[in-house]
Amino acid sequence: VREREEARGKTGYGEWTVEAFDAYLRSGTPRIGLWLDTSGQRPEETVSAILAGLRE
């Protein structure tokens, strides 16, 4: 996210830093449902992770 934001001519976070926004989302969002970091996954890997989460 940081690399993308630094390369853009505008920011989507206003005065928030990427780190502050990330920390707020992680601490202020209830841990319900399935949380996945899919940033390094191919679509098929994401589908497999979702299906595995349903079986738990």
NORPEJO-V181384 format. One record per backbone hydrogen bond with DSSP energy under -0.5 kcal/mol. NH is the residue of the N-H (numbers start at 0). CO is the residue of the C=O. Records with the same first field share a line. If there is no record, write none. Layout:
NH: CO ; CO
This chain:
4: 0
5: 1
6: 2
7: 3 ; 4
15: 12
20: 16
21: 17
22: 18
23: 19
24: 20
25: 21
26: 22
27: 23
28: 24
29: 27
31: 29
34: 32
35: 33
37: 35
40: 37
44: 41
45: 41
46: 42
47: 43
48: 44
49: 45
50: 46
51: 47
52: 48
53: 49
54: 50
55: 51 ; 52
